[in-house]
Amino acid sequence: MHVERYGHGGAAVLLVHGFGTCSFLWRNVAPEFALANRTAFAVDLFGYGESDRPFDADFGIAAQAEYLDRALTALRVARATVVGVDLGAAVALRLAATRPERVERMVLVNPIAYDNVPAEDVKELQKNTGRYALRISRGILGAAPLVRDLLTQSVADPARMPDKLVARYLAPYVGSEGLNHLLILARSIDAEDLDEIELTQIDQPTLIVWGEQDRFLPPHGRDKPAPERLAEEIPGCRLVRLPTVGRLVPEESPESLINLVLEFDSASVS
């Protein structure tokens, strides 16, 4: 697994990206944690970014939590504050439930859970594969049209996701092989990996940050949105809403996220 390290000697903060992104998501956040006397580790989940992608590997939520556990061992980190975005938040939940000794506290940013696993972005990606089938089969665009739509809809302000930034996130998925791998990653997301978790038994201090302009977490419907339901079920959980921000809070409002995490981290310690 590829890991970017920021800082040395401070309390560990593990940063976990979501679907369609990578450790690059944390470039405006991780250095600030280092300046605040934390040691930040921004990981590429297995199969994402610069991490390996064996053809026969398991890339599901449960497997990713196990990989993070092993990564922490390799990094010689006993416990960490885990900050995860969307799919990364689901992996953090799984890690906290199955390896509680690893997780000091959690910050879940627009977490997927319940009926939102997989979230609407993955469902749309699978649906749009047919829409671009001809061009994809010819290898003209690879995953470009699929990932571009996903990324541009993950922010409330389009200016926060210009073409150059989209191209950077697209890099791991060029050509037909990149597209096929992206679809494998999408198909690996299974709700059963979270259904097995007893949320009421999670005792780590937990903060949920909800960018309310997230198009992939429906705000209305038969049930409450996942962030609200999780905040009710996880004991002592705190929920903070960011009304003008979409899913990718580290892209759109890094300063807000930095301040929330550091405030939560300090309050939990005290």
C-alpha positions as CSV (number, residue, x, y, z in Angstrom):
1,M,0.0,0.0,0.0
2,H,1.3,3.5,-0.9
3,V,1.4,5.9,2.0
4,E,2.3,9.6,2.2
5,R,3.8,10.7,5.5
6,Y,3.6,14.2,6.9
7,G,5.4,15.1,10.1
8,H,7.3,13.0,12.7
9,G,6.8,12.2,16.3
10,G,3.3,13.5,16.9
11,A,0.0,11.6,17.5
12,A,-0.9,9.6,14.4
13,V,-3.7,10.6,12.1
14,L,-4.7,8.1,9.4
15,L,-6.3,9.7,6.3
16,V,-8.5,7.4,4.2
17,H,-9.9,8.6,0.8
18,G,-13.1,7.4,-0.8
19,F,-14.1,5.9,-4.1
20,G,-12.6,7.4,-7.2
21,T,-10.0,9.4,-5.4
22,C,-6.6,8.6,-3.7
23,S,-4.2,10.0,-1.1
24,F,-3.8,13.1,-3.3
25,L,-7.2,14.2,-1.8
26,W,-5.4,15.1,1.4
27,R,-2.6,17.3,0.0
28,N,-4.2,20.5,1.5
29,V,-5.0,18.9,4.8
30,A,-2.2,16.6,5.9
31,P,0.6,19.2,6.0
32,E,-1.5,21.3,8.4
33,F,-1.8,18.3,10.7
34,A,2.0,18.0,10.7
35,L,2.3,21.7,11.6
36,A,-0.1,21.1,14.5
37,N,2.3,18.4,15.9
38,R,0.5,15.4,14.5
39,T,2.0,12.7,12.2
40,A,-0.4,12.3,9.3
41,F,-0.5,9.2,7.1
42,A,-2.4,9.6,3.8
43,V,-2.9,6.1,2.3
44,D,-4.0,4.8,-1.0
45,L,-6.4,2.0,-0.3
46,F,-5.4,-1.3,-1.9
47,G,-6.2,-1.2,-5.6
48,Y,-6.4,2.7,-5.6
49,G,-3.9,5.4,-6.5
50,E,-0.3,4.1,-6.4
51,S,-1.1,1.0,-4.3
52,D,-0.8,-2.5,-5.9
53,R,-3.8,-3.9,-7.7
54,P,-3.5,-7.7,-8.0
55,F,-6.1,-9.1,-10.3
56,D,-7.3,-11.7,-7.7
57,A,-7.3,-9.4,-4.7
58,D,-10.3,-8.5,-2.5
59,F,-11.0,-4.8,-2.6
60,G,-14.1,-4.8,-0.4
61,I,-14.7,-2.8,2.8
62,A,-13.8,-5.6,5.1
63,A,-10.7,-6.4,3.3
64,Q,-9.6,-2.8,3.2
65,A,-9.9,-2.6,6.9
66,E,-7.6,-5.6,7.3
67,Y,-5.1,-4.0,4.9
68,L,-5.2,-0.8,7.0
69,D,-4.5,-2.9,10.1
70,R,-1.5,-4.4,8.5
71,A,-0.3,-1.0,7.2
72,L,-0.4,0.4,10.7
73,T,1.7,-2.5,11.9
74,A,4.2,-1.8,9.1
75,L,4.3,1.9,10.0
76,R,4.8,1.0,13.7
77,V,1.7,2.9,14.6
78,A,-0.2,1.3,17.5
79,R,-3.3,3.6,17.4
80,A,-4.5,6.5,15.3
81,T,-7.2,9.0,14.8
82,V,-8.8,7.8,11.6
83,V,-10.4,10.3,9.2
84,G,-12.3,8.8,6.3
85,V,-14.3,10.2,3.4
86,D,-17.3,8.3,2.0
87,L,-16.0,4.8,1.3
88,G,-13.0,5.5,3.5
89,A,-15.4,6.4,6.3
90,A,-17.0,3.0,5.9
91,V,-13.6,1.3,6.0
92,A,-12.8,3.3,9.2
93,L,-16.1,2.1,10.8
94,R,-15.2,-1.5,10.0
95,L,-11.7,-1.0,11.4
96,A,-13.1,0.5,14.6
97,A,-15.5,-2.4,15.0
98,T,-13.1,-5.3,14.3
99,R,-9.8,-3.8,15.5
100,P,-10.9,-1.3,18.2
101,E,-7.4,-1.2,19.7
102,R,-6.2,0.5,16.5
103,V,-8.7,3.4,16.5
104,E,-8.2,6.2,19.0
105,R,-11.1,8.2,17.6
106,M,-12.9,8.6,14.3
107,V,-13.9,11.5,11.9
108,L,-16.3,10.2,9.3
109,V,-16.8,12.6,6.4
110,N,-20.0,12.0,4.4
111,P,-20.0,8.3,5.4
112,I,-21.8,5.7,3.3
113,A,-23.9,3.2,5.3
114,Y,-27.2,1.3,5.3
115,D,-29.0,1.6,1.9
116,N,-26.2,3.9,0.6
117,V,-23.8,1.0,0.2
118,P,-22.8,1.3,-2.5
119,A,-23.7,5.0,-2.8
120,E,-25.4,6.5,-5.8
121,D,-22.1,7.5,-7.4
122,V,-21.1,3.8,-7.8
123,K,-24.6,2.9,-9.0
124,E,-24.5,5.8,-11.6
125,L,-21.0,4.7,-12.7
126,Q,-22.2,1.2,-13.4
127,K,-25.3,2.5,-15.2
128,N,-23.3,4.9,-17.4
129,T,-20.9,2.2,-18.4
130,G,-23.5,1.2,-21.0
131,R,-23.9,4.8,-22.1
132,Y,-20.2,5.0,-23.1
133,A,-19.8,1.3,-24.1
134,L,-18.8,1.9,-27.7
135,R,-16.1,4.5,-27.0
136,I,-14.9,2.5,-24.0
137,S,-14.6,-0.7,-26.1
138,R,-12.4,1.1,-28.6
139,G,-10.2,2.3,-25.8
140,I,-10.7,5.9,-26.7
141,L,-11.6,7.4,-23.4
142,G,-11.1,4.6,-20.8
143,A,-12.7,5.6,-17.5
144,A,-12.5,9.3,-18.3
145,P,-16.2,10.1,-18.9
146,L,-17.3,8.0,-15.9
147,V,-14.8,9.4,-13.4
148,R,-15.2,13.0,-14.6
149,D,-18.9,12.9,-13.9
150,L,-18.3,11.3,-10.5
151,L,-15.7,14.0,-9.5
152,T,-17.6,17.0,-10.8
153,Q,-20.7,16.0,-8.9
154,S,-18.7,15.4,-5.7
155,V,-18.3,19.1,-5.2
156,A,-20.9,21.8,-4.8
157,D,-18.7,24.5,-6.4
158,P,-17.5,23.4,-9.9
159,A,-14.5,25.7,-9.6
160,R,-13.2,23.3,-7.0
161,M,-12.9,20.5,-9.6
162,P,-11.2,22.0,-12.8
163,D,-10.2,19.9,-15.7
164,K,-6.5,19.7,-14.5
165,L,-7.6,18.3,-11.2
166,V,-9.9,15.8,-12.8
167,A,-7.0,14.6,-15.0
168,R,-4.9,14.1,-11.9
169,Y,-7.5,11.9,-10.3
170,L,-8.0,10.1,-13.6
171,A,-4.3,9.0,-13.9
172,P,-4.7,5.5,-12.3
173,Y,-7.6,4.6,-14.7
174,V,-6.3,5.4,-18.2
175,G,-7.1,3.0,-21.0
176,S,-9.3,-0.1,-21.1
177,E,-7.4,-1.8,-18.3
178,G,-7.9,1.2,-16.0
179,L,-11.6,1.2,-16.7
180,N,-11.9,-2.5,-16.0
181,H,-10.1,-2.1,-12.7
182,L,-12.4,0.8,-11.8
183,L,-15.4,-1.4,-12.4
184,I,-13.8,-4.2,-10.3
185,L,-13.4,-1.7,-7.4
186,A,-17.0,-0.6,-7.8
187,R,-18.3,-4.2,-7.7
188,S,-16.3,-4.9,-4.6
189,I,-18.3,-2.5,-2.4
190,D,-20.7,-4.8,-0.5
191,A,-23.2,-3.7,2.2
192,E,-22.8,-6.9,4.1
193,D,-19.4,-5.7,5.3
194,L,-21.1,-3.0,7.3
195,D,-24.3,-4.9,8.2
196,E,-22.1,-7.2,10.3
197,I,-21.1,-4.2,12.6
198,E,-22.9,-3.5,15.8
199,L,-22.9,0.3,15.8
200,T,-24.1,0.7,19.4
201,Q,-20.9,-1.2,20.5
202,I,-18.5,1.4,19.0
203,D,-17.0,3.2,21.9
204,Q,-14.4,5.4,20.2
205,P,-15.1,9.1,20.2
206,T,-16.7,9.8,16.8
207,L,-17.3,13.0,14.8
208,I,-19.4,13.0,11.6
209,V,-18.8,15.8,9.2
210,W,-21.6,16.1,6.6
211,G,-21.2,18.2,3.5
212,E,-24.9,18.6,2.9
213,Q,-24.6,19.3,-0.9
214,D,-23.5,15.6,-1.4
215,R,-25.6,14.5,-4.4
216,F,-24.9,10.9,-3.6
217,L,-26.4,10.8,-0.1
218,P,-30.1,11.5,-0.7
219,P,-31.3,14.1,1.9
220,H,-34.9,12.9,1.8
221,G,-36.7,9.6,1.6
222,R,-38.1,6.8,3.7
223,D,-35.1,6.8,6.0
224,K,-32.9,9.5,7.4
225,P,-29.6,10.2,5.5
226,A,-26.8,7.9,6.6
227,P,-24.9,10.7,8.5
228,E,-27.9,11.4,10.7
229,R,-28.7,7.7,11.3
230,L,-25.1,6.9,12.2
231,A,-24.9,9.9,14.6
232,E,-28.0,8.5,16.4
233,E,-26.7,5.0,16.7
234,I,-23.0,5.5,17.6
235,P,-22.9,6.3,21.3
236,G,-21.8,9.9,22.0
237,C,-21.4,10.7,18.3
238,R,-21.3,14.4,17.3
239,L,-22.6,15.6,13.9
240,V,-21.5,18.8,12.2
241,R,-23.2,20.0,9.0
242,L,-21.5,22.0,6.3
243,P,-24.4,23.4,4.3
244,T,-22.6,24.7,1.2
245,V,-20.1,21.8,0.7
246,G,-20.4,18.5,-1.3
247,R,-18.9,15.1,-0.6
248,L,-15.2,16.0,-1.1
249,V,-14.8,18.2,1.9
250,P,-11.0,18.1,1.8
251,E,-11.2,19.6,-1.7
252,E,-13.9,22.2,-1.1
253,S,-13.3,23.2,2.5
254,P,-10.0,21.9,3.8
255,E,-9.7,24.7,6.4
256,S,-13.0,23.8,7.9
257,L,-12.1,20.1,8.1
258,I,-8.6,20.8,9.6
259,N,-10.2,23.0,12.3
260,L,-12.9,20.4,13.1
261,V,-10.5,17.5,13.3
262,L,-7.9,19.4,15.5
263,E,-10.7,20.7,17.8
264,F,-12.2,17.3,18.1
265,D,-8.8,15.7,18.6
266,S,-7.9,18.1,21.4
267,A,-11.3,17.9,23.1
268,S,-11.2,14.1,23.1
269,V,-7.7,14.1,24.7
270,S,-8.7,16.6,27.4
